Amino acid sequence: MAICVVVNADGTMTPSNASPDQCTGYLMVTPQEFNSFTSANSFFIPLTIEQGALIGAAILTVWATAFGFRVVSRMLSTATGDSE
C-alpha cells in the first residue's frame, strides 16, 4: 500500500496520514506496485499479428499514395530548370 511522505523544512521525511489522493508530498510504493505502474501492458494495447499487419499495411498505403502524388506533381510541373 502506498504511504504519503512529507518533506520537512530540515530535509527529513515524515509519514502522513493523508490518503494517496490527497497527498501533498511524495508517495512511497512497494516494488510490486511500481512494476504494475510501469508495465508495458498498461501503456500499450496488445495487438494480434493480424492487427499489427493491418496497421503496417495502412501506413505503407498512405506512404505509397503520397509518393504517387509527388511523382505526378513533378511530371505536371511546368518548371524544367531551363533558362529559355
Phi, psi and omega in degrees: 000140181288142179241134178276130180235133180250135178271125180279172181297329180274004176094357178278158179253138180232128177295143180245154177274003182293148177287160180303329179290331184251014182289130179257359179250235181244148175260127176262123183243160177281162177302325179294318178295319179299315180296326179288331178286324188261005181290147182296333181295333180279343181261325185243144175277125180293130181252151172279169179298321181295319179294319177297319178294323179295318178294317178299318178295323178295319179296316178296324178295317178296317179297315181296322178295315179297319178297318178298317178296324179295315180296315180296318180294326177289325178291324182274353182293138181271342180280119181253349181093355178281155182259026181281000000 
